Amino acid sequence: MKTISLKFGIKMTTVVLAAVLGGVWLAATYRENGSRAILLPDRVMTLFPDPKPLTDFAFTDHENRVFDLSRLKDKWSFLFFGYTHCPDICPTTLATLARARENIAKSTVGAKDVQFVFISVDPNRDTAGKLGQYVSYFDTAFLGVTGDNAQLGNLAGQLGAAYEVKITPGMENYPVYHTPAVFLVDPRARYHAVFAPPLDAEGISRRFKVLRNLEGPKAI
Amino acid sequence: MRWRHPVLVGLMLALIPIAAVTAEAGISVRDAWVRETPPGVDMMAGYMVLQNNTSRSQVLVAASSSGFETVMIHRTIVKDGLAGMVHASQTELAPNASLIFAPGGYHLMLMNPKRTLRAGDRVDITLKFRGGLVLPVAYEVRK
């Protein structure tokens, strides 16, 4: 019985500590308004003190419109690389992002200045029609985009992301590997932050709302 | 005396399922679910918590279902910053421990469902362990 209560004690201490740390994180962020340094040591979101401006790329979105650098301007963009034949990590991430978007939409500022972009690294199978069906299942506001290998490599390289498509002749379900992180690009089309898995909707939306508050009109 | 026989038969019949449950209780499954997929997607994933109630390790070697063309045991791993899937054809359950099949880790990869599965539906998948133990499990489709 003693071990059980000790275990419980440790568990409770952990929970309390986590809650206190969470509170400190938010309190510190709000108090240090204007300083981004306070956001730096975070396991969920890595924020770049000197956001990197992205250079041009050319994709096509799920409505067959051009999706290039200009589409990343004047909006915060959450980017995620994946493919629709992915049974585990892609639907999990998109479902999480849909919940994060819902949380952001509920804030006073709303989600009008935010877009979520699913970048398929498997253009061979993911046509515009397929991408549209796929992303709108999670959230009708989501965008699905893809491009040729050179363009995918271009943007992935700028974000430090990677992918590998192992197309094998005669093999219908070839393996695809991709970076599981979610990238955040600010309204000036600069690579601003990255969210590392395991991802959770509240962790993402809470940090994003604080970041957007801090950046405010500065970022636009 | 007339009633004795049917009562005995009844008792024996009642004992059969108990015996079956006890044999299966060596390994139990809870929170078994399959993620609903967007329209047109024929790749699904199944999750659960496997509990090994025995004092020796158990090995999950296969899974099958009449609801899908193919069922495989997979694990999502991140290697050198890349997420990918590997076959987990011999998945060991430590003695008296549980193994979690959850998004981003171990999962049953379910290919080409025979019918469209929507949230609320149930689909049966049979888990096979080394030594011949077979465990039928009902998975709930969830959004």
Interface residues (C-beta under 8 A of the other chain):
Chain A: T84 H85 C86 P87 D88 I89 P91 T92 A95 K130 Q133 Y134 V135 S136 Y137 F138 A162 Y163 E164 N173 P175 V176 Y177 H178 T179 P180 P197 P198
Chain B: R35 T37 P38 P39 G40 V41 M43 M44 A45 H74 T76 V78 G81 L82 A83 G84 M85 P103 G104 H107 M109 L110 M111 K143
